[in-house]
């Protein structure tokens, strides 16, 4: 018997169907010589400090740093996890061979290896590695299973990451909490979390320290075209007025007139960060929400594996592209022109040297169904249009540059005209993106007539008054980009691609890092902007060690983890480096000066409230299993990581996510929605498409959530 272990029950069902293992059993499916079982994501975790000795249960400054001789794993203490693990353990004992069907990425590899390690598996192990959950992809994957040994370095990198996060997170959090927390709150420190917060604090300080200054610029209109003086901004109105008088008595002369034709490159295919950035800019979705929507689309087989950090496709995919395009029925008006000729095989799209574990996110040959949520439809639309756009011709543009002078003062202007829309035709019906520099946009949009060098004539000079503006606060979109490039401001796509190896965190974890900063109340959201709170600022100010808060140094650690993945760096060496760092940090802080970080009143109350509510939450968790699904009225509900849904979700399809329109719902509010069909009046909705901030959530006749 061959045992397949998937990462989720839904994925296990898809695999079991393809393999013919259709007989349901307790915790697995069986048939055709296969057993197919599953985990619920992480079943195992690294042991906690108190597991290594009772002396580590209480937080004591002088017992730090805690460095186990060897790191152990344990089951997550949860009845459902324990029961499922017993099923896996028995099947591992009974099988002849194990096929690891975990998510095809570093985290997926770690989850499965820890479970097999805990189950003391000594059977031969093979690896299923697929980029989508379509029937064809699963069949192809089983036809070309790989030895588990091929993915050993992937596991070593995942394990090193987990140990590194444990060493720094456990020790630094206890260290700073005991030294600076004043016994009032936990001060959370993390390998990725802290440098991310440091970037936000740095930007906040730049904004707070900024002094707005007035300035004046000279402009003039010649033949209905607006020109700007190509000189430094003037600091006083008096100088501007003197300049204006000078302009009035001198004619305008054209010095140069140049038209350059150029091309605008096609946009790149999406990696996860690129998709999260675009969804935040266009729809205001948080990084976490976008990850949830794309994960759901992946599990519904409409898109390929989402947790990727490449914008390229492997060359072997080229023959399948036409077939995928033909199946994208809602987009046939955009696709028809592409199919009139062979699809171009461009290096900007197909490049094996730029593809690691997976290729960029693209649609599969299974078109979207009608039962997608509005958010899922919008995310699919982003991916579909980007996929179509990369195969269109480049956009041809004409840039006009004109230089003139009035007396000795130089002037210039520019204009831009689209000659052939090319890939921009895909987005022709979409609203134009807002730009931050309105004046520059107006100048670029103006129609520029034919000028002759040396021509002169009268003009209408004027003074433009402006104010300097502070740096812009981070949004989730700009913060994700900054994490990707370790804080460097990079617009160029190719340069950004090169910097990814040194980014902070991985694409799949960045959303969680941002959410953690919200939960800890180190940052807050004002409209789309992310603002560091006083607590967040004080925490960063307290950390004197640059290693903990430097995006560049954290990026170097990330680079080493990627080298471990490629077999170019020793996992043990990475661990030793972090042990040395944690040891030095502990000595520095323990014997350094102490001060107490003051927390805002509401945050203190929040900590107390959490302590009071915890037991009540545990009771409520049990009630989901006793609650009937309101849609099919046959099966009970189950609670997952991000949603409550029908235990027969594949057939029924009922699901309610914990976060709706940007507001996290409590268990009580979710239960009201399920049992009564509506909640009480709620506030705090931030991402409703019609900007509704408060109201009652109701379940519609087709069991979709509505806010009114």
N, C-alpha and C positions, 0 to 999 in steps of 0.2 A: 504493500500500500504506500502511495506517495502522499505526503502531507503538505498542503499549501497553507501558508499563513499570510493573510492580508492585514492591512492596517485598520480597516473599518468593516463593519458588517455589510454595508452597501457594496463595497468593492469586492468582498468575498462572494456575494451573490452573483455579481457580474462574471467573476472568474469561474464559479461553480457551474453556471449556466453553459458557458463555453466548453467546459470539460465534461459535461454530462453528469456532474455530481449533484443530482436534483433531489435526493432524499433528505429532508430536514431532520436533524438530530439536536440534542441539547447542546448548543454552543458550537455547532459545526454542520456542514452539509456533506453527504457521502454519495458515492456512486462511481461506476466506471473505473474502479481501481484508485480513486482519489478520495481524500478527505480534505475539505476546505474549511479552515477556521479563521479566526480573526483576533486582533487586539482592539482596544479602544484608544488608538494613539499610544501614549506611554502607559505601559503596565508597570514598568520598573523605573526606579529613580536612584540616584546616588544616595548612599546612607547619610543620615544627618549626624551632626556632631555627637549627640547623646548616644547614638548607636555604637560609637567607638569608646565610650566610657561615661558613667554617670556624672563624673566631674565636669563634663562639658554641657550639662543640661542648663545650668544657670550661667548667665552672661557675666564673665569675670575678666576684667582688663588684663590681669596678670597670668591668665591661662592661655593668652594669645601669643603667637599664632597657633591655630589648630591645624596640624599637618599629619594626617594619617600615614602610617607606614605603607599601606596599600589601600587603594580606594575600593570599597565594596558597593554592591547594588542591593536593593531590596524592593519588594512589591509595594506599590502605592497602597496605603491602608484604606481599603474600600471593599465592601462585601462583594460587589459585582466584579471588581478586578480579580479578587481572590478566587471566585468561582470560575471565571473564564480561564485564569491561569491553570487551575487544576485540570480543566479540559485539555488545554494545550500540552501540559506536562504528560498526561496520560497518552495523548496521541503521538507525542514525540517518542515515548517509550515503545509504542506499538508499531510505528511506521518503519519502512525500509529506507526512506529518503525524504529529506525536507526540501521544499522549494520556497525560498524567501520571496514573498510577493508584496513586501512592504513598499511604501512610496519610494519612487526611484530618485532618492536624494540623500544627502548626508544625515538628516534627521531621521528619515525612514530607515536607513541602514542601522543607525544606532538603536532605535526602538526595537527592531527585530533581533539584533545581536544580543542585546541585554536580556530579552525574553528567553532566547535559546540558551544563553549562558546560565540563566537562573534555572532553566529546566534541565540542565546538565546534558545537553544534546551532544551525542557522539556519533550521530548518523551523518552520512554524506549530505552536503548542503549545496543546492544550486540556486541561482539568482534569476528571477524574472525581472527584466528591465524594460519598461515600456513608457512611451510618452503620451499615450492617450488610452482611454478605457473603452474604445469601440471594440466590437467583436473581432474585427480584422486585426487590430493592434494586439489584442490578447492572444489570438491564434499565432500571429507572427512571433510574439514574445516566447510562447511555449515551444515553438519550432526552433528557437535559437537561444535556449537557456545557457547561462554562463556559469562557470565554476564560482563559488562564493569567494574563493581566494583572490579573484580578479578585483574584488571590492574591499579587500582588507584595509588598504590605505584610507579609503573613504570612512570606514569605521574608526580607524585610529584617529583621524582628524576630528570626527564627531565626539569621540571619547575624550580627546585632549581638550576640545572646546568646553565640554561639560565639566571636566576637572578644573580647568582654568577659571571658569565662571564660579565654581564652588569655592576654590581657594581664595579668590579675590572677594567675591560677594559675601561669603560667610565671615571671613576675618575682618575685612574693612568695615562691613556694616556693624559688627559687634564693637569694633575698635572706636569708630566715630560716635556710635550711639552712647557708649559708656563714657567717653571722654567729653563729648559736647552736647549730648541729648538732654542732660539735666534730669534724667529719669522721667521724662515727659512723653517722649515719642521715639520711635525707631527712625534712625537716619540711614536710609538705604543707599548703598554704594554698589555700583556694578561695573564690570569691565567695559560694557558698551553704553550703558545708561548714563554714567557720570560724564564722559566726554561729550555726549549728546547734550546733556543739560548745560555743560560748560559753554558750548557754542551758543545756546539760547541766552545764557546769562551775559556772555560777552556782547552779543547783539543788543540786549536790553540796556546794558551800560552805555554802549555807543549812542543809543537813541536818547537815553536820559541825559547824557552829557552834551548833547548837541545844542548848539546855539544858532537859532535862525538868523540869517543876515539878509538884508535887502540888497539887490543889485539892479543895475540898469544896463540894457543892451541897445545898441543902435540898429535899426532895421530900415529898409526902404523898399518901396514898390516901384518897379520899372517894367513897363509894358504888362501890367497886371500880374507880374510875378514878384513874390515876396523874397527879398534877399536879407541875409543877416551879416552884420559886420564880423569879419574874421579876426577879431582882436579879443583880448581878455575882457571879462565882464568889468563894468565900471562900478566902483564902490560908492560913488556919491552922485546925487542928482545934479549937482553943479557941473561936474565934468561931463555928464551926459548932455546937459543943455548946451554947453560950449560946443560939444561935438555936433549936436543938432544944427546949431547956427552955421557951423562949417559946412555941413552937408547941404544946407539950403542954398548956398552961394556957388556950389560946384556941380557940374553935370555928372551924370552916371555914364561910365564907359565899360563895355564888355571886353574883358581881358582874355578869356578862353571859353570855348564851348566844345564839349566833348560828349559823344553818345557811345556808351559801351554796352554791347550785348553780352548777357551772361546767362547762367543757368542756376536754378535753385534745385539742389539735390532733393531726391525723394526722402520722406521721413523714414526712420528706421522702424523695423518691426518692434513690437513691445517685448521688453523683459518685464518682470514683476514691478520693479521700481518705476519704470517708464509708464506703465499702466496706472499705478497708484498716483503718480504725479499728474497725469492727464485727467483722471477721474476727479481728483481734488480741484484742479483748475476749472474744469468744465461744470462739474455737478456738486462740488463741495463735499464729496464723500471722504470720510477719514480713510487712512491707509488700512486700518483693520477691517472696516466695512468692505472696501474694495477687495481685500484678500478673501473675505467670506463669500462675496458674490462670485468671484472668479473660481474659487474652490467648488462652489455649487455647480457652476457651468461645466467644470471639468468632470465632476461626478455624474452629471447628466449627459456626458459624452459629447458636448457641443464644442469644446475647446481642448487644446493639448495641455500637458502638465504646466501648472502656472508658476511654481516657485523657482524660477530660472533667472539667471543674470547675464544672458547673452541675447543679442538682437539679431542673430544670424540663424540660418537654416543649414542643416547638413546637406551635402550635395546629393546624397542618396534619396532625398525627399523630392527632388526636381520632377521625376516622372509622375508623382502623385498630385502635383499642383493643379493641373487642368481639371482632374476629377473632382477635387475639393471645390474649385471655383464653379463648376457646373452644378454642384449640389446646393450652392448658396442662393436658393430661389428668390428670396426677397431683394436681392441686389443685382438681378439679371440685367437691368438697364445700364448699370455701371460695368458689369462683367462682359457684356456682349462685345464691346470694342476690343477687349483683350483677347477674346477667343478667335478673332478673325485671323490672327497670325500666331506662330509658336510663342509661348511665354518666354521672355528673355531670361537667360541664365547668368545673371549679373553677380560679380564677386561682392557687391555691396549687400547682396541677399544670401547667396549660397557660398559658404566658406567653412570648410571642415576645420581649419586651423583656429577658428574663433568659437567653435562649439565644444563645450565640455561634456557634462553629463547629459544635457538636454539642449534642444534648439529653442528658438524664440516661441512666444505664445502665438498660435494661429488657430483658426477654426478647423474643426474636423469635417469629414464628409457627411456628418449627421446634422442637418439644419435645425435651428432652434424651434422648439414646439411652442404652442400657444400658452402653456401653463407656466411660463417664466414670469417672475415678478418684474415690475417696472424697472427696478434697479438692474436686474440681471440682463434685461433687454438692452438697456443703455450701455452696459459694460460689453456685451456681445457686439453691439454696433460699433463701439470704439475699435475692437479687435478686428472685426470684419472689414471695416473701411480702411484701416491701416494695412491689412493684408492685401486688399485690392490695390491700394495706392502705390505700394512698392513696385508693382509690375507695370505701372503707367510710365509714359515718357517723362523726362525731367521737365520742369516748368521753365520756359524761356522768358527772360525778362530784359528790359532795356533800362539802363541807368543813365540819366542825363546829369552831367556835372557842369555848372556854369560858374565862372569867376568874373567878378567885375571890380570896379573901384570908383570911389568918389574922391577926387583929389588924391591924397596919399592913403586914404583908408580903404583897405581891401574888403570886398564883400563876396559871399558865395551862396549858392543854393543848389538843391538837387531834386530830381524827380525820378519816379520809378513807374514803369509801365509794364504790365504783363502782355507779352506778345503771343505766347501759346500757353494755355493754362496747364497742359500736361497733367501731372498728378493732382494739381489743385482742383481739377474738375470733379474729383471724388467728393470734395468738401464744398462745392459751389453753393449748395442750398443751405448750408449751415451759417448761423450768425457769425459775424466777424469777431475775432478775438479782440478783447480790449487791450490797448497798449498803455503803458505807464507814461510815455512822453507824448502828450497830445499835440504840442506845438510841432515837434519833429514830424509826427504823422501827417499833420496838415500840410507841411512843406513838401513832404515826399509825394503826397497825393495830387499836388497842383499840376495842371497841364502846362508844360513848358514849350513855348513856340520856338521856331528856328531863330537863333541869334547869329549875328555876324561879328567876328572878332574886330574890334576897333570902332564899332558903332557907338554913338553917344546920344544922349537925349535927356529930357527933363525927368524927374522922379519925385516921389512923395516920401520924404524921410519921416521917421517917427521914433519915439522912445518906447521901449518895452520894459516895464518894471516887473521884476520877479523876486522870489524868495528862495533861499537855499533850503533843501528838504533833508531831513534826517535819513539815515539808512532805513530801509524797509524792515519791519518785523518779519520773522520767519512765518511762512504758512506751512502746512504739512507737506505741500508740494516742494517748496524750496528747501525745507529741512531734509526731506528724503534725498534730494539731489546733493545736499551738503554732506550727508552721511555717506553717500555713495562715493564721494571724492575726498573724504576725510577733511571736510571744511573748505576745500579750495573752490573758488567761484569759476566754474568752467562751463562755457556755452557750447564749445565745439564738441560734436558727437564723438569723433574719433579719439580725441584726447581724453574724453570722459571714459570711453571704453578701456583705454590703457590704465586709467587710475582705479578701475573697479577692484583690482586685486588688493588694493590698499584701503578700501572703503571701511567704514565702521559697521560691524555686524554683517549679517547676510540678508539678502532680499526678504527671505521668509520671516526673519526675526525683527526687522526694523519697525513694523507696525506695532508689535507687542511692546517694544522699547518705549515708543511714544505713548502708548496707552498706560504703561507703568508709571511714566512721569506724571500723567494726569491723576492716576489713582493715588500717588504719593503726595499730590498737591504741590509738586515742585513747579508745575506749569499750569496755565489755564488758557482757555480759548476766548478771544474777543472777536466776534464775527469770524473771519477766516484766520485771524492772526494768532500765533502762539506767543504767549507772554510768560516770562519767568516770574514766579511769585517771590515775595520777600524771603520765604523759607528756602526756596531754590537758590536764590542769590546768596543768602547767608551760608548755605551748605557749601557752595563752590568757593566762596571766600575763605571758608575754614580750611579747605583742603589745600595745603601748601605744596604737596607733592605733585609736580607737573605730570608725572607718569600717569596718574589716575585720571587727569582731566584733559590730556592732550589728544586731539583727534588724530594727529600724525602718528604718535607712538602706538595708539590703539590700532591704527591702520597697519602698522608694521606687524603687530601680533596677528592681525587678520591675514596678512600676507604669509606669515609662517604657517598658519593653519592650512592655507591653500597649498603650500609646499609639502606639508605632511600628506595631504590628499594625493599629491602627485608622486610621493615617495622620494622627495628631495630634501626632507628635513626630518629629524628624529622627534617623535612625540614625547619621549622621555626628556629630551633636552628642553623642549618648550615648557614642560612641567617644572623642571629644575629652575629655569629662569623665573617663572612666576613665584615659586617657593622663595627664591632669593629676594625678589622684589617685596613680597608680603612680609618677610622677616625684617627687612630694612625699614619698611613703612611702619611696622608695629613699634619698633624701637624708637623711631623718630617721634611718633605721636604719643606713646605712653609717657615718655620723658620730656615732652614739649609742654608749652604753656596751654592751660585749659581755658575755655570760655563756653558759655551756654548759648545755643541757638534758640532764639525766641520764636515761638510758633504763633500764628494768628489764632484768635479765640475760637473761631469756628472750626479750625483744624483740630484743636484740642478736644472739642466736643465730638468731632467726627471719630476720633480715636476711641473715646469712651463709648460712643454709640455702637461702634463696630463690636466692641467687647460684649456689650449687653445683648446684641442681636444674634451673635453667632449660634447659641444653642437653638433659638427659634428657627433659624435657617435650616439647621440639620433636620428638624422635625418636618419642615415643609418639603424638603427634598424627597422624603419617602412617599409623599402623597401623589406625586406624578404617576407612580406605578399603579395607583389605585384609581386614577382618573381615566374615564373612557374618552376616546378620541371623539370630538364633537362632529367630525365629518363622516367617518365610516360607521361610528357608534358600535364597532365590533371589538377593536383592539384598544389596549391601554396606551397611554402616552409614555415616552421616555425622555429624559433630559440629557442633552449632549453638552459639548463645550460652548456652543454659541446659540443653541436653539432648543426649544421643546418641540417634539414632533411625534407623529404616530409611529408605533413600533412596527407597523406594516407600511412604512413610508413609501416604499417603491410602488406599491399598488394604490395606496390612498393619497399620498402626496401632501398630507396636512403638516404644516410646520409654522411656528412663530419664533422669530429670532429675539434674543434678549434685548437687542438694541433696535429701536424703530425710529426712523427719522432723526437719528443722532441722540436719542434719549435711551439710557439703560433702564429697563423695567425691573422692578423687584419681583420676587416670586408671587407675592400677594397680587400685584397688578396683572401678572401673566395669568394667574388662576382666575381672576375676575373676568379677563378677556375670554378664557376658555369656557368657564362655567356659566357666566352671565351674558356672554357675547359683547360685553363692553366694560370699560374701566370707569373709575371716577374721573373728574376733570384733572388733567395733568399739565404741568408746565415743563419747559426746558427742551422742547424740540428744536433742533438746530439745522436740520438738513431737509426739511420739507420743501418740495419743489415750488410750492406757492408761498413759502416763507411763513407758514402758520407756526406759531411758537407755543401755543397752548390749546387744549381741547380734549375731547373724549375719543379714545380709541375704540373702534367697533369692528366686529367681524362681519363682512358682507355675506350675501347669499352664497357666493362661491368661495367663502372662507379665506378671503384676502383681508389684510388689515387696512383700515381707513382711519383718517384723522379728521374730525369735524368739530 
